[in-house]
Amino acid sequence: MEKKKFALTDHLKFIIPSLIGIFLFMIPVSIGDQVTIPIAILSGWLQELLAGQLSAIMAIIISITAIASLIVKLAGREALERYPFFQQLLYVSWFWLITRLAAMAFAIMVLFELGHEAIYSADTGGFILGDLLHVLFSVFLFAGLFLPLLLNYGLLELFGTILSKVMRPLFKLPGRASIDSLASWLGDGTIGVLLTSKQYEEGYYTKREAAVIGTTFSIVSITFTLVVISEVGLMDMFVPFYGTVLLAGFIAALIMPRIPPLSRKADTYVDNNDEVKDESIPEEHNVFSWGYRQAVARGRQETSVIKFFKQGAQNTLDMWMGVAPVVMAFGLIALILAENTPVFQWLGVPFIPLLELMQLPNATEASQTILVGFADMFLPAIIGSSIESEMTRFVIAALSVTQLIYMSEVGGLLLGSKVPVKFYELVIIFLERTLITLPIIVLIAHLIF
């Protein structure tokens, strides 16, 4: 094969943006007693700056999205023929239009404390609009804006080539999926979903791969696991706790792609093409040299700063307008059910015999936390924090983190993104992850306590 010559500027075009991207999304930074990443620091700074206005800002964004979607739906798809980005963003099915209109109604009711207290209380609507959406606003702004640094300058090509020998046999995924999980692990699960959705749209993942990565590799950040373990009063056990989470998550990641519904997803790309991407390495190259060559060739294609910021702005708008209404609507309904009805207690009853069989102390109290995590990941830790047994609190905290799918954030994000998963599939995946990881966590807990 003829060797392609690269100029020094080509090498720098890959190296500099990629290093900046790695620093922003993946390098842990210590601030006071917290360890986080630069994107999260920028996000926190913006939240503090706009603390008093963010609820109103998010209510306005959700309302504009709903009204614009209604107008475009009534005017017809061709009304935005000249603006394909806005056409794709605003012309949605009747189901998603109703979801967006419901989200607008909820946001206004929460903002002005209208209607029943169950909607706007601090534990339901107040939490979604006054806390969670503040985080999403700022994370989406900075992550969306700087995401092209990870996507467009060759980093994914390099990691994709190097790790394809590991990711394919273990997880049935391309090597570039490792970047998605790393961004989630060090940063936030929302960043992982955003990254996965964008790569699926651009034709790098098949429907099956995008669904597997979005539901299996958009793992909980180190930062959030610290919050969960401190809530159940076991901060001194963080190392064994996190080791348990990693082991249970790894085993779940091996099994989940091999069972329905994920195994039944079509191995076709977003354009329905089913031609498998060639990951073979030419004879004259090793894994690193070929990955580096691919990376430099990809970085060389990027020539416009305006295009970079335009794509970043579109990423941000896509998440603000596409995802925030879904989180507002579905997240609020799930939290209302969790906080004001015994639905999740009833759903936990079948788990009591299983927990007793596993000899877990306080099995009845623990059963109430098992499925409530589907509404919000933090709820099991809040409910379980009053349980007497340290071992049971340890199991509840670890399980809530390994379940991954929760409607107030990752579940809502997945439904609002382009990742091809349906609500009922998320329910099944959540239950499967629970049944796979629970015995592993309980076994390790018995060894520790």
C-alpha positions as CSV (number, residue, x, y, z in Angstrom):
1,M,0.0,0.0,0.0
2,E,1.2,3.5,-0.9
3,K,2.1,5.4,2.2
4,K,0.3,8.7,2.7
5,K,2.6,11.6,3.5
6,F,1.5,13.9,6.3
7,A,2.8,17.4,7.0
8,L,3.7,18.6,10.6
9,T,0.4,20.6,10.6
10,D,-1.6,17.4,9.9
11,H,0.0,15.7,13.0
12,L,-0.7,18.8,15.1
13,K,-4.3,19.0,13.9
14,F,-4.8,15.6,15.5
15,I,-2.7,15.9,18.6
16,I,-3.6,19.4,19.9
17,P,-7.4,19.2,19.7
18,S,-7.4,15.6,20.9
19,L,-5.2,16.5,24.0
20,I,-7.6,19.4,24.8
21,G,-10.6,17.1,24.5
22,I,-8.9,14.5,26.7
23,F,-8.1,17.2,29.3
24,L,-11.7,18.6,29.3
25,F,-13.6,15.3,29.4
26,M,-11.3,12.7,30.9
27,I,-8.6,14.1,33.2
28,P,-9.6,14.0,36.9
29,V,-8.9,17.4,38.6
30,S,-9.0,17.9,42.4
31,I,-11.0,20.9,43.6
32,G,-11.1,21.2,47.4
33,D,-12.1,17.7,48.6
34,Q,-13.8,16.8,45.3
35,V,-12.3,15.0,42.3
36,T,-14.0,15.9,39.0
37,I,-13.3,16.8,35.4
38,P,-12.8,20.2,33.8
39,I,-16.2,20.1,31.9
40,A,-17.9,19.4,35.3
41,I,-16.0,22.3,36.9
42,L,-17.2,24.7,34.1
43,S,-20.7,23.3,34.4
44,G,-20.7,23.9,38.2
45,W,-19.3,27.4,37.7
46,L,-22.1,28.3,35.3
47,Q,-24.8,26.8,37.6
48,E,-23.5,29.0,40.5
49,L,-23.5,32.1,38.2
50,L,-27.1,31.6,37.0
51,A,-28.5,29.8,40.1
52,G,-31.5,32.1,40.5
53,Q,-32.4,32.1,36.8
54,L,-31.8,28.5,35.6
55,S,-35.3,27.2,36.5
56,A,-36.9,29.9,34.4
57,I,-34.4,29.5,31.6
58,M,-35.2,25.8,31.4
59,A,-38.9,26.4,31.5
60,I,-38.5,28.9,28.6
61,I,-36.4,26.4,26.6
62,I,-39.0,23.6,27.1
63,S,-41.9,26.0,26.3
64,I,-40.2,27.3,23.1
65,T,-39.6,23.7,22.0
66,A,-43.2,22.6,22.6
67,I,-44.7,25.7,20.8
68,A,-42.3,25.5,17.9
69,S,-42.9,21.7,17.5
70,L,-46.7,22.3,17.5
71,I,-46.3,25.1,14.8
72,V,-44.0,22.9,12.6
73,K,-46.3,19.9,13.0
74,L,-49.3,21.9,11.9
75,A,-47.4,23.6,9.1
76,G,-45.9,20.3,7.8
77,R,-42.4,18.9,7.5
78,E,-41.7,20.8,4.2
79,A,-42.0,24.2,6.1
80,L,-38.4,23.7,7.3
81,E,-37.0,22.1,4.1
82,R,-34.2,24.7,3.9
83,Y,-33.1,24.0,7.5
84,P,-32.6,20.3,7.9
85,F,-31.2,20.6,11.4
86,F,-34.3,22.3,12.7
87,Q,-36.6,20.1,10.6
88,Q,-35.1,17.0,12.3
89,L,-35.3,18.7,15.8
90,L,-38.8,20.1,15.6
91,Y,-40.8,17.9,13.3
92,V,-41.6,15.0,15.6
93,S,-44.3,12.3,15.9
94,W,-47.6,13.0,17.7
95,F,-46.4,11.0,20.7
96,W,-43.3,13.2,21.2
97,L,-45.3,16.4,20.5
98,I,-47.7,15.5,23.3
99,T,-44.7,14.7,25.5
100,R,-43.2,18.1,24.8
101,L,-46.5,19.9,25.4
102,A,-46.9,18.0,28.7
103,A,-43.4,18.9,29.7
104,M,-44.2,22.6,29.0
105,A,-47.3,22.3,31.2
106,F,-45.3,20.6,34.0
107,A,-42.5,23.2,33.8
108,I,-44.9,26.1,34.1
109,M,-46.8,24.5,37.0
110,V,-43.5,23.8,38.9
111,L,-42.1,27.2,38.2
112,F,-45.2,29.1,39.5
113,E,-46.2,26.3,42.0
114,L,-49.6,25.8,40.3
115,G,-51.9,22.8,40.7
116,H,-51.3,19.9,43.1
117,E,-48.3,20.0,45.5
118,A,-47.3,16.5,44.2
119,I,-46.3,18.1,41.0
120,Y,-44.2,21.0,42.3
121,S,-42.9,19.7,45.6
122,A,-39.1,19.7,46.3
123,D,-38.9,15.9,45.9
124,T,-40.7,15.8,42.5
125,G,-41.0,18.8,40.1
126,G,-38.8,20.9,42.3
127,F,-36.0,18.4,42.0
128,I,-36.4,18.0,38.2
129,L,-36.7,21.7,37.3
130,G,-34.8,23.2,40.2
131,D,-31.9,20.8,40.4
132,L,-31.5,18.1,37.7
133,L,-32.3,20.4,34.7
134,H,-29.8,23.0,36.1
135,V,-27.1,20.3,35.8
136,L,-28.3,19.3,32.3
137,F,-28.4,22.9,31.1
138,S,-24.7,23.5,31.9
139,V,-23.4,20.0,31.1
140,F,-25.1,20.1,27.7
141,L,-23.8,23.6,27.0
142,F,-20.1,22.8,27.6
143,A,-20.2,19.1,26.6
144,G,-22.1,19.9,23.4
145,L,-19.8,22.8,22.5
146,F,-16.5,20.9,23.0
147,L,-17.7,17.4,22.0
148,P,-16.2,17.9,18.4
149,L,-12.8,17.8,20.0
150,L,-13.4,14.1,20.9
151,L,-15.4,13.3,17.7
152,N,-13.8,15.1,14.8
153,Y,-10.0,15.2,15.2
154,G,-9.0,11.5,15.1
155,L,-9.1,10.4,18.8
156,L,-11.9,7.9,18.1
157,E,-10.0,6.5,15.1
158,L,-6.9,5.9,17.3
159,F,-8.7,4.3,20.2
160,G,-11.1,2.5,17.9
161,T,-8.2,0.7,16.1
162,I,-6.1,0.0,19.3
163,L,-9.1,-1.4,21.3
164,S,-11.0,-3.2,18.6
165,K,-9.2,-6.5,19.5
166,V,-10.6,-6.2,23.0
167,M,-14.1,-4.6,22.5
168,R,-15.2,-6.9,19.7
169,P,-14.7,-10.3,21.3
170,L,-15.8,-9.2,24.8
171,F,-18.6,-6.8,24.1
172,K,-19.4,-7.2,20.4
173,L,-18.6,-3.5,19.9
174,P,-16.2,-1.4,17.9
175,G,-13.1,-0.1,19.8
176,R,-14.3,3.5,19.6
177,A,-17.0,2.6,22.1
178,S,-14.3,2.7,24.8
179,I,-14.2,6.5,24.6
180,D,-18.0,6.7,25.3
181,S,-17.6,4.6,28.5
182,L,-14.5,6.5,29.6
183,A,-16.3,9.9,29.1
184,S,-19.2,8.6,31.2
185,W,-17.0,7.0,33.9
186,L,-14.8,10.1,34.4
187,G,-17.4,12.7,33.5
188,D,-21.1,12.0,33.4
189,G,-23.5,9.4,31.9
190,T,-25.2,12.2,30.0
191,I,-21.9,12.9,28.1
192,G,-21.7,9.2,27.2
193,V,-25.3,9.2,25.8
194,L,-24.6,12.4,23.9
195,L,-21.4,10.9,22.4
196,T,-23.2,7.7,21.5
197,S,-26.1,9.4,19.9
198,K,-23.9,11.7,17.8
199,Q,-21.8,8.7,16.5
200,Y,-24.9,6.7,15.7
201,E,-26.3,9.6,13.7
202,E,-23.0,10.0,11.8
203,G,-23.0,6.3,10.8
204,Y,-20.2,4.9,13.1
205,Y,-22.5,2.6,15.1
206,T,-25.2,0.2,14.0
207,K,-28.6,0.2,15.7
208,R,-27.5,-2.7,17.9
209,E,-24.2,-1.2,18.8
210,A,-25.7,2.2,19.7
211,A,-28.4,0.6,21.9
212,V,-25.8,-1.6,23.7
213,I,-23.4,1.3,24.3
214,G,-26.2,3.7,25.4
215,T,-27.7,1.2,27.9
216,T,-24.6,-0.6,29.0
217,F,-21.6,1.7,28.7
218,S,-23.1,5.1,29.7
219,I,-21.9,4.3,33.2
220,V,-22.2,6.4,36.3
221,S,-19.5,8.9,36.9
222,I,-17.0,8.4,39.8
223,T,-18.3,11.7,41.2
224,F,-21.9,10.5,41.5
225,T,-20.9,7.1,43.0
226,L,-19.2,9.2,45.8
227,V,-22.5,11.0,46.4
228,V,-24.4,7.7,46.5
229,I,-22.1,5.9,49.0
230,S,-22.0,9.0,51.2
231,E,-25.8,9.2,51.3
232,V,-25.9,5.6,52.8
233,G,-23.2,6.5,55.3
234,L,-20.5,4.2,54.1
235,M,-18.0,6.7,52.7
236,D,-15.1,4.8,54.4
237,M,-15.9,1.8,52.2
238,F,-15.7,3.6,48.9
239,V,-12.8,1.4,47.5
240,P,-14.5,-2.0,48.0
241,F,-17.8,-0.4,47.0
242,Y,-16.4,0.9,43.7
243,G,-14.6,-2.3,43.0
244,T,-17.9,-4.2,43.5
245,V,-19.7,-1.8,41.1
246,L,-16.9,-2.3,38.4
247,L,-17.0,-6.1,38.7
248,A,-20.8,-6.3,38.6
249,G,-21.0,-3.8,35.7
250,F,-18.3,-5.7,33.8
251,I,-20.2,-9.0,34.0
252,A,-23.4,-7.2,33.0
253,A,-21.6,-5.7,30.0
254,L,-20.5,-9.2,28.9
255,I,-24.0,-10.7,29.2
256,M,-26.4,-7.9,28.1
257,P,-25.3,-7.7,24.4
258,R,-25.9,-11.4,24.1
259,I,-29.5,-11.6,25.3
260,P,-32.7,-9.9,24.1
261,P,-33.8,-7.2,23.6
262,L,-30.3,-5.9,22.8
263,S,-29.2,-9.0,20.9
264,R,-32.2,-8.7,18.6
265,K,-31.4,-5.2,17.4
266,A,-30.6,-4.9,13.7
267,D,-26.9,-4.6,12.8
268,T,-27.8,-1.9,10.3
269,Y,-26.6,1.7,10.4
270,V,-28.8,4.8,10.6
271,D,-29.2,4.8,6.8
272,N,-30.2,1.1,7.0
273,N,-27.0,0.0,5.3
274,D,-25.8,-3.3,6.8
275,E,-22.2,-3.4,5.3
276,V,-19.9,-4.1,8.2
277,K,-17.1,-1.5,8.7
278,D,-13.7,-2.9,8.0
279,E,-11.5,-3.0,11.1
280,S,-8.7,-5.0,9.6
281,I,-5.1,-3.7,9.9
282,P,-2.8,-3.8,6.7
283,E,0.2,-6.1,7.0
284,E,2.8,-3.3,6.9
285,H,1.2,-1.6,10.0
286,N,0.9,-2.6,13.7
287,V,-2.2,-1.7,15.7
288,F,-0.8,1.6,16.9
289,S,0.8,2.8,13.7
290,W,-2.4,2.1,11.7
291,G,-4.6,3.7,14.4
292,Y,-2.3,6.8,14.4
293,R,-2.4,7.1,10.6
294,Q,-6.2,6.9,10.6
295,A,-6.4,9.5,13.3
296,V,-4.1,12.0,11.5
297,A,-6.0,11.5,8.3
298,R,-9.3,12.2,10.1
299,G,-7.9,15.3,11.8
300,R,-6.6,16.7,8.5
301,Q,-10.2,16.8,7.2
302,E,-11.2,19.5,9.7
303,T,-10.3,22.9,8.3
304,S,-13.0,25.3,9.6
305,V,-13.3,26.9,13.0
306,I,-16.8,28.2,12.2
307,K,-17.9,24.6,11.4
308,F,-16.5,23.5,14.8
309,F,-18.5,26.0,16.7
310,K,-21.6,25.5,14.5
311,Q,-21.6,21.8,15.2
312,G,-21.0,22.4,18.9
313,A,-23.9,24.8,19.0
314,Q,-26.1,22.3,17.2
315,N,-25.1,19.6,19.7
316,T,-26.1,21.9,22.6
317,L,-29.5,22.9,21.0
318,D,-30.2,19.3,20.1
319,M,-29.8,18.2,23.8
320,W,-31.5,21.2,25.3
321,M,-34.6,21.0,23.1
322,G,-34.6,17.3,22.3
323,V,-33.8,15.9,25.8
324,A,-34.9,18.4,28.5
325,P,-38.6,18.0,27.7
326,V,-38.4,14.2,27.9
327,V,-36.6,14.4,31.3
328,M,-39.2,16.9,32.5
329,A,-42.2,14.8,31.4
330,F,-41.1,11.2,32.1
331,G,-38.8,12.1,35.1
332,L,-41.6,14.0,36.9
333,I,-44.2,11.3,36.3
334,A,-41.8,8.6,37.6
335,L,-40.9,10.7,40.7
336,I,-44.6,11.4,41.5
337,L,-45.3,7.7,41.4
338,A,-42.3,7.0,43.6
339,E,-42.9,9.7,46.2
340,N,-46.8,9.6,46.4
341,T,-47.9,6.1,45.7
342,P,-47.0,2.6,46.9
343,V,-46.4,1.4,43.4
344,F,-42.7,0.7,43.8
345,Q,-43.4,-0.9,47.2
346,W,-45.8,-3.3,45.5
347,L,-43.4,-3.9,42.7
348,G,-40.7,-4.8,45.3
349,V,-42.8,-7.5,47.0
350,P,-41.7,-10.3,44.6
351,F,-38.0,-9.6,45.5
352,I,-38.5,-10.3,49.3
353,P,-38.2,-14.1,49.0
354,L,-35.1,-13.7,46.7
355,L,-33.4,-11.3,49.2
356,E,-34.3,-13.6,52.1
357,L,-32.8,-16.6,50.1
358,M,-29.6,-14.5,49.7
359,Q,-29.7,-14.0,53.5
360,L,-29.7,-10.2,53.2
361,P,-30.7,-8.5,56.5
362,N,-33.8,-6.2,56.4
363,A,-35.0,-7.9,53.2
364,T,-38.5,-6.3,53.3
365,E,-37.2,-2.7,53.6
366,A,-34.5,-3.5,51.0
367,S,-37.2,-4.8,48.5
368,Q,-38.8,-1.4,48.3
369,T,-35.6,0.2,46.9
370,I,-34.9,-2.4,44.2
371,L,-37.2,-1.0,41.5
372,V,-37.6,2.6,42.7
373,G,-34.2,3.2,41.0
374,F,-36.0,3.1,37.6
375,A,-37.5,6.5,38.5
376,D,-34.3,8.0,39.8
377,M,-30.9,6.6,40.7
378,F,-30.7,8.5,43.9
379,L,-34.0,7.4,45.3
380,P,-32.8,3.9,46.5
381,A,-29.9,5.6,48.5
382,I,-32.3,8.1,50.0
383,I,-34.9,5.4,51.0
384,G,-32.2,2.9,52.1
385,S,-30.2,5.3,54.2
386,S,-32.4,4.7,57.2
387,I,-31.9,0.8,57.1
388,E,-30.0,-0.5,60.1
389,S,-27.8,-3.1,58.4
390,E,-24.6,-1.7,56.8
391,M,-24.4,-4.7,54.5
392,T,-27.9,-4.0,53.2
393,R,-27.1,-0.3,52.7
394,F,-24.0,-1.4,50.8
395,V,-26.0,-3.7,48.5
396,I,-28.7,-1.0,47.9
397,A,-26.1,1.6,46.9
398,A,-24.1,-0.7,44.6
399,L,-27.2,-2.0,42.9
400,S,-28.6,1.5,42.3
401,V,-25.4,2.4,40.5
402,T,-25.2,-0.8,38.3
403,Q,-28.8,-0.7,37.2
404,L,-27.9,2.4,35.0
405,I,-31.4,3.0,33.5
406,Y,-33.3,5.6,35.4
407,M,-36.0,7.8,33.9
408,S,-35.1,11.1,35.5
409,E,-31.8,11.2,33.5
410,V,-30.2,8.4,31.5
411,G,-33.6,6.8,30.6
412,G,-35.1,10.1,29.6
413,L,-32.0,11.0,27.7
414,L,-32.0,7.8,25.7
415,L,-35.6,8.2,24.8
416,G,-35.0,11.8,23.7
417,S,-31.9,11.0,21.8
418,K,-31.5,9.2,18.4
419,V,-30.3,5.9,20.1
420,P,-32.9,3.3,18.9
421,V,-34.4,2.1,22.1
422,K,-38.1,2.1,23.2
423,F,-39.6,2.6,26.7
424,Y,-40.6,-1.0,27.1
425,E,-37.1,-2.1,26.1
426,L,-35.6,0.1,28.8
427,V,-37.9,-1.5,31.4
428,I,-36.7,-5.0,30.3
429,I,-33.0,-3.9,30.3
430,F,-33.4,-2.4,33.8
431,L,-34.9,-5.7,35.1
432,E,-32.2,-7.8,33.4
433,R,-29.4,-5.6,34.8
434,T,-31.0,-5.9,38.3
435,L,-31.2,-9.7,38.1
436,I,-27.7,-10.1,36.8
437,T,-25.9,-7.7,39.2
438,L,-27.9,-8.3,42.4
439,P,-26.5,-11.8,43.1
440,I,-22.9,-10.6,42.4
441,I,-23.2,-7.6,44.7
442,V,-24.8,-9.7,47.5
443,L,-22.1,-12.3,47.2
444,I,-19.3,-9.7,47.5
445,A,-21.2,-8.0,50.4
446,H,-21.2,-11.4,52.3
447,L,-17.4,-11.6,51.7
448,I,-16.8,-8.1,53.0
449,F,-19.1,-7.9,56.0
